[in-house]
């Protein structure tokens, strides 16, 4: 029993560590466009996002119950070691994509890790694949398309109604609007992503009998998950902010307001319905729609392709790593220790690698290399873009 109690504590700490990585990995979702257009200064942006992520964690628990009692079968015999392995797979994938500056899905990393570890540790009967399809896979495909289409339409409308207006005055007004819409995304992100860690911790407590199956997250779980994601958000995932804010397309204030409004609407609607969608995919889809709806109608397809490939790889890659970790952890205490040591070593190695070319608030909007964007309208001279 002492071993189980210690392992539960390790799992809870690891879950909060994942929540922290989720925060700095997904800061770009809310603030990349506002930082890129100059609507908010970088440090001000991440501070606002952190506060609102924490507040959003208290607004709903529907996504948390999708994880704790939806994706996996609580009665299938899950052990804390399995959940630990799931978190290891998710964290390592999060850090790898952050290092590469790729806006991948923290949510899908967690889902993939949970599915892979459960299949290895319990068997196929431990996963509710109907829930996986209806509340994860279908939203994964639909949500960025819906957000992209909405952002495209909103961008076209914004340029239409401001046609003939004074450019400087118009852009100033839209930048002010972005202060509200980017804040709304931060709040929406807290209502969706913070709950995923709540669900993992709740699932762990159910697995050892500390909570009954179907129980809602206790208050201390909500507070700790909200605090962890807020702290991660404040740290700022500057590499991904650079890619989303300047890498996909050139974002102007009208486009920024349009994409933020579309993304916030999709995220809040999905949270209300209990869908554990990827806020990263929603916001990226919105940015692409706004890019195509703007006057230049361009996207930088090299980054788009890399990003979409990463989206497709996230769930199976995290599942594979977590499945291997679950197999090792199932060998006993030494296996759990080995998995933990691998997590620490892998995380440390990626952090050290990131220091070779640091990205921070002072250089997040700097251009890095030259690329010719692929146009959907008449070609224009080569423009600069940033390295992912």
C-alpha positions as CSV (number, residue, x, y, z in Angstrom):
1,X,0.0,0.0,0.0
2,X,2.9,2.4,0.7
3,X,4.3,1.7,-2.8
4,X,0.9,2.5,-4.3
5,X,0.6,5.7,-2.2
6,X,4.1,6.8,-3.3
7,X,3.4,5.9,-7.0
8,X,0.1,7.9,-6.9
9,X,2.0,10.9,-5.7
10,X,4.5,10.5,-8.5
11,X,1.7,10.2,-11.0
12,X,0.0,13.4,-9.7
13,X,3.3,15.3,-9.8
14,X,4.0,14.0,-13.4
15,X,0.4,15.0,-14.4
16,X,1.0,18.5,-13.2
17,X,4.3,18.5,-15.1
18,X,2.4,17.6,-18.2
19,X,0.0,20.4,-17.5
20,X,2.9,22.8,-17.2
21,X,4.3,21.7,-20.6
22,X,0.7,22.1,-22.0
23,X,0.7,25.7,-20.8
24,X,3.9,26.8,-22.4
25,X,3.3,24.6,-25.5
26,X,-0.1,26.2,-26.1
27,X,0.5,29.9,-25.1
28,X,0.8,30.5,-28.8
29,X,-2.8,29.5,-29.3
30,X,-4.2,32.6,-27.7
31,X,-1.4,35.1,-28.0
32,X,0.7,34.4,-31.2
33,X,-1.4,36.6,-33.4
34,X,-1.8,39.5,-30.9
35,X,2.0,39.5,-30.4
36,X,2.7,39.3,-34.1
37,X,0.4,42.3,-34.9
38,X,1.7,44.4,-31.9
39,X,-1.7,44.4,-30.2
40,X,0.0,43.2,-27.0
41,X,3.6,43.2,-25.8
42,X,5.0,39.7,-25.4
43,X,5.3,39.6,-21.6
44,X,2.0,41.4,-21.1
45,X,0.4,38.8,-23.4
46,X,1.6,35.7,-21.5
47,X,0.7,37.3,-18.2
48,X,-2.9,37.9,-19.3
49,X,-3.0,34.4,-20.8
50,X,-1.8,32.8,-17.6
51,X,-4.4,34.6,-15.4
52,X,-7.2,33.7,-17.7
53,X,-6.1,30.1,-18.1
54,X,-6.3,29.7,-14.4
55,X,-9.7,31.3,-14.2
56,X,-11.0,29.1,-17.1
57,X,-10.1,26.0,-15.2
58,X,-13.0,26.6,-12.8
59,X,-15.8,27.1,-15.5
60,X,-16.5,23.5,-16.5
61,X,-15.5,19.9,-15.8
62,X,-17.1,18.2,-18.9
63,X,-13.9,17.6,-20.7
64,X,-12.3,16.2,-17.5
65,X,-15.1,13.6,-17.3
66,X,-14.5,12.7,-20.9
67,X,-11.0,11.6,-20.0
68,X,-11.6,10.2,-16.5
69,X,-14.6,8.2,-17.5
70,X,-14.9,8.4,-21.2
71,X,-11.8,7.4,-23.2
72,X,-10.8,4.6,-20.9
73,X,-12.8,2.0,-19.0
74,X,-12.4,2.8,-15.3
75,X,-13.4,-0.7,-14.4
76,X,-10.8,-2.4,-16.6
77,X,-8.1,-2.6,-13.9
78,X,-6.1,0.5,-14.6
79,X,-3.1,1.0,-12.4
80,X,-1.2,4.2,-11.6
81,X,1.9,2.8,-13.4
82,X,-0.2,2.7,-16.6
83,X,-1.2,6.4,-16.2
84,X,2.4,7.3,-15.4
85,X,3.5,5.7,-18.7
86,X,0.8,7.6,-20.6
87,X,2.1,10.9,-19.2
88,X,5.7,10.1,-20.0
89,X,4.7,9.6,-23.7
90,X,2.7,12.8,-23.8
91,X,5.4,14.9,-22.1
92,X,8.3,13.7,-24.3
93,X,6.3,14.4,-27.5
94,X,5.3,17.8,-26.2
95,X,8.9,18.7,-25.6
96,X,10.1,17.4,-28.9
97,X,7.6,19.4,-30.9
98,X,8.2,22.5,-28.8
99,X,12.0,22.1,-29.5
100,X,11.2,22.0,-33.2
101,X,8.8,25.0,-33.0
102,X,5.9,22.9,-34.3
103,X,2.4,23.7,-33.1
104,X,1.3,20.2,-32.4
105,X,-1.5,19.1,-30.1
106,X,-0.8,18.6,-26.4
107,X,-4.3,17.2,-26.1
108,X,-3.7,14.5,-28.7
109,X,-0.3,13.7,-27.1
110,X,-2.2,13.0,-23.9
111,X,-4.9,11.0,-25.6
112,X,-2.4,9.0,-27.5
113,X,-0.3,8.3,-24.4
114,X,-3.4,7.2,-22.5
115,X,-4.6,4.9,-25.3
116,X,-1.2,3.3,-25.9
117,X,-0.4,2.7,-22.2
118,X,-3.9,1.3,-21.6
119,X,-3.8,-1.1,-24.5
120,X,-0.4,-2.5,-23.4
121,X,-1.2,-2.5,-19.7
122,X,-4.9,-3.7,-19.8
123,X,-5.8,-4.7,-23.3
124,X,-8.1,-3.4,-26.0
125,X,-11.1,-3.7,-23.8
126,X,-9.6,-0.9,-21.6
127,X,-10.2,1.8,-24.3
128,X,-13.7,3.0,-25.3
129,X,-13.0,3.4,-29.0
130,X,-16.4,4.7,-29.7
131,X,-15.7,7.7,-27.5
132,X,-12.3,8.1,-29.1
133,X,-13.9,8.4,-32.5
134,X,-16.8,10.6,-31.6
135,X,-15.1,13.0,-29.1
136,X,-11.5,13.0,-30.3
137,X,-11.0,11.9,-33.9
138,X,-14.0,13.5,-35.6
139,X,-13.4,16.9,-33.7
140,X,-9.7,16.6,-34.7
141,X,-10.6,16.7,-38.4
142,X,-13.7,19.0,-38.2
143,X,-12.6,21.7,-35.7
144,X,-9.6,23.2,-37.7
145,X,-11.7,23.2,-40.9
146,X,-14.6,24.9,-39.1
147,X,-12.3,27.5,-37.5
148,X,-10.5,28.1,-40.8
149,X,-13.7,28.6,-42.7
150,X,-15.1,30.9,-40.1
151,X,-11.8,32.9,-39.9
152,X,-11.7,33.2,-43.7
153,X,-15.3,34.6,-43.8
154,X,-14.7,36.9,-40.9
155,X,-11.5,38.2,-42.5
156,X,-13.2,38.9,-45.8
157,X,-16.0,40.7,-44.0
158,X,-13.5,42.8,-41.9
159,X,-11.7,44.0,-45.0
160,X,-15.0,44.6,-46.8
161,X,-16.6,46.8,-44.1
162,X,-13.3,48.8,-43.6
163,X,-12.7,49.4,-47.2
164,X,-11.9,53.0,-47.9
165,X,-11.1,53.7,-44.2
166,X,-7.9,55.2,-43.0
167,X,-5.5,52.3,-42.6
168,X,-3.7,53.5,-39.5
169,X,-6.9,54.2,-37.6
170,X,-8.5,50.9,-38.8
171,X,-5.5,48.8,-37.6
172,X,-5.4,50.6,-34.3
173,X,-9.1,49.8,-33.7
174,X,-8.6,46.1,-34.6
175,X,-5.5,45.8,-32.3
176,X,-7.7,47.1,-29.4
177,X,-10.3,44.4,-30.3
178,X,-7.6,41.8,-30.3
179,X,-6.9,42.5,-26.6
180,X,-10.4,41.1,-25.9
181,X,-10.5,38.3,-28.4
182,X,-7.1,36.9,-27.4
183,X,-8.1,37.1,-23.8
184,X,-11.3,35.1,-24.6
185,X,-9.2,32.4,-26.2
186,X,-7.0,32.2,-23.1
187,X,-10.2,31.8,-21.0
188,X,-11.5,29.1,-23.4
189,X,-8.1,27.3,-23.3
190,X,-8.4,27.1,-19.6
191,X,-11.9,25.6,-19.8
192,X,-10.7,22.9,-22.2
193,X,-7.0,22.0,-21.7
194,X,-6.7,22.5,-17.9
195,X,-9.5,19.9,-17.5
196,X,-7.4,17.2,-19.3
197,X,-5.0,17.1,-16.4
198,X,-7.9,17.2,-14.0
199,X,-9.3,14.1,-15.7
200,X,-5.9,12.3,-15.5
201,X,-5.5,12.9,-11.8
202,X,-9.1,12.0,-11.2
203,X,-8.6,8.7,-13.1
204,X,-5.6,8.0,-11.0
205,X,-7.5,8.5,-7.8
206,X,-10.3,6.2,-9.1
207,X,-7.8,3.5,-10.0
208,X,-6.7,3.2,-6.4
209,X,-10.1,3.5,-4.9
210,X,-9.7,7.0,-3.5
211,X,-12.7,8.1,-5.6
212,X,-15.7,6.3,-6.9
213,X,-16.0,5.7,-10.7
214,X,-17.7,8.6,-12.4
215,X,-16.6,11.1,-9.6
216,X,-16.0,14.7,-10.5
217,X,-12.5,16.2,-9.9
218,X,-12.1,17.4,-6.3
219,X,-11.5,21.1,-5.7
220,X,-7.8,20.6,-4.9
221,X,-7.4,18.9,-8.3
222,X,-9.0,21.8,-10.1
223,X,-6.9,24.4,-8.3
224,X,-3.6,22.6,-8.8
225,X,-4.3,21.8,-12.5
226,X,-5.3,25.5,-13.1
227,X,-2.2,26.7,-11.4
228,X,0.2,24.4,-13.3
229,X,-1.2,25.3,-16.7
230,X,-1.1,29.0,-15.8
231,X,2.5,28.8,-14.7
232,X,3.5,27.1,-17.9
233,X,1.6,29.7,-19.9
234,X,3.4,32.5,-18.2
235,X,6.8,30.9,-19.1
236,X,5.8,31.4,-22.8
237,X,6.3,28.8,-25.5
238,X,8.2,31.4,-27.6
239,X,9.3,28.9,-30.3
240,X,5.8,28.0,-31.1
241,X,4.6,31.6,-30.7
242,X,7.1,32.5,-33.4
243,X,5.9,29.8,-35.8
244,X,2.2,30.6,-35.4
245,X,2.5,34.3,-35.3
246,X,4.9,34.8,-38.2
247,X,5.5,31.4,-39.8
248,X,2.2,30.4,-41.3
249,X,1.3,33.7,-42.9
250,X,1.7,37.5,-42.5
251,X,-1.0,38.4,-40.0
252,X,-2.5,41.9,-39.9
253,X,-4.8,43.2,-37.1
254,X,-8.0,42.5,-39.0
255,X,-6.9,38.9,-39.6
256,X,-5.8,38.6,-36.0
257,X,-9.2,39.6,-34.7
258,X,-11.0,37.3,-37.1
259,X,-9.0,34.2,-36.3
260,X,-9.2,34.8,-32.6
261,X,-13.0,35.3,-32.7
262,X,-13.4,32.1,-34.7
263,X,-11.1,30.0,-32.6
264,X,-12.7,31.1,-29.3
265,X,-16.2,30.3,-30.6
266,X,-15.2,26.8,-31.7
267,X,-13.3,26.0,-28.4
268,X,-16.0,27.3,-26.1
269,X,-18.7,25.4,-28.0
270,X,-16.7,22.2,-28.0
271,X,-16.0,22.5,-24.3
272,X,-19.7,22.9,-23.6
273,X,-20.4,19.7,-25.5
274,X,-17.5,17.8,-23.7
275,X,-15.3,17.4,-26.8
276,X,-11.6,17.1,-26.0
277,X,-10.5,18.9,-29.1
278,X,-7.0,20.3,-29.8
279,X,-7.0,24.1,-29.2
280,X,-3.7,24.1,-31.2
281,X,-5.4,22.7,-34.3
282,X,-8.3,25.1,-33.9
283,X,-6.1,28.2,-33.6
284,X,-3.8,27.1,-36.4
285,X,-6.8,26.4,-38.7
286,X,-8.1,29.9,-37.9
287,X,-4.7,31.5,-38.8
288,X,-4.6,29.6,-42.1
289,X,-8.2,30.7,-42.9
290,X,-7.3,34.3,-42.1
291,X,-4.2,34.1,-44.2
292,X,-6.2,32.9,-47.2
293,X,-8.9,35.5,-46.5
294,X,-6.5,38.5,-46.4
295,X,-5.4,40.7,-49.3
296,X,-2.3,38.6,-50.1
297,X,-4.2,35.3,-49.8
298,X,-1.0,33.4,-49.0
299,X,0.2,30.6,-46.8
300,X,3.7,29.4,-46.2
301,X,3.1,25.8,-47.3
302,X,6.4,24.3,-46.1
303,X,5.4,25.0,-42.5
304,X,1.8,24.0,-43.1
305,X,2.9,20.6,-44.4
306,X,5.2,20.0,-41.5
307,X,2.5,21.0,-39.1
308,X,-0.1,18.8,-40.6
309,X,2.3,15.8,-40.7
310,X,2.9,16.4,-37.0
311,X,-0.8,16.5,-36.2
312,X,-1.2,13.1,-37.9
313,X,1.8,11.7,-36.0
314,X,1.0,13.0,-32.6
315,X,-1.5,10.5,-31.4
316,X,0.2,7.3,-32.7
317,X,3.7,8.5,-31.7
318,X,2.7,9.3,-28.2
319,X,0.8,6.0,-28.0
320,X,3.9,4.1,-29.1
321,X,6.2,5.8,-26.6
322,X,3.6,5.4,-23.8
323,X,3.0,1.7,-24.7
324,X,6.7,1.0,-24.5
325,X,6.9,2.8,-21.2
326,X,3.9,0.9,-19.9
327,X,5.5,-2.4,-20.8
328,X,8.7,-1.4,-18.9
329,X,6.8,0.0,-15.9
330,X,4.8,-3.2,-15.6
331,X,8.0,-5.1,-14.8
332,X,8.0,-3.7,-11.2
333,X,9.5,-0.9,-9.2
334,X,12.7,-1.0,-11.2
335,X,10.7,-0.6,-14.4
336,X,8.9,2.5,-13.0
337,X,12.2,3.9,-11.9
338,X,13.7,3.4,-15.4
339,X,10.7,5.1,-17.1
340,X,11.0,8.0,-14.7
341,X,14.8,8.3,-15.3
342,X,14.2,8.2,-19.1
343,X,11.6,11.1,-18.7
344,X,14.1,13.2,-16.7
345,X,17.0,12.5,-19.1
346,X,14.9,13.1,-22.3
347,X,13.4,16.3,-20.9
348,X,16.8,17.6,-19.8
349,X,18.4,16.8,-23.2
350,X,15.8,18.7,-25.1
351,X,16.0,21.7,-22.8
352,X,19.8,21.8,-23.2
353,X,19.4,21.5,-27.0
354,X,16.9,24.5,-26.9
355,X,19.6,26.7,-25.3
356,X,21.7,26.5,-28.5
357,X,19.3,28.8,-30.3
358,X,17.2,30.4,-27.6
359,X,13.9,32.1,-28.5
360,X,12.5,34.6,-25.9
361,X,10.2,37.6,-25.6
362,X,12.9,39.9,-27.0
363,X,13.4,38.0,-30.3
364,X,10.1,36.2,-30.8
365,X,9.1,38.4,-33.8
366,X,12.6,38.3,-35.5
367,X,12.8,37.0,-39.0
368,X,15.2,34.1,-39.4
369,X,15.4,32.9,-43.0
370,X,14.1,33.6,-46.4
371,X,11.4,31.6,-48.0
372,X,9.1,32.2,-51.1
373,X,5.5,31.7,-50.0
374,X,3.2,29.7,-52.2
375,X,0.6,32.1,-53.5
376,X,-3.1,31.4,-54.1
377,X,-3.4,34.6,-56.1
378,X,-0.9,36.5,-58.2
379,X,2.7,35.9,-57.3
380,X,4.7,38.5,-55.4
381,X,8.4,38.9,-54.6
382,X,9.9,36.6,-52.0
383,X,9.1,37.5,-48.5
384,X,10.9,36.7,-45.3
385,X,9.5,34.2,-42.8
386,X,10.8,32.6,-39.6
387,X,12.3,29.2,-39.0
388,X,10.1,26.8,-37.2
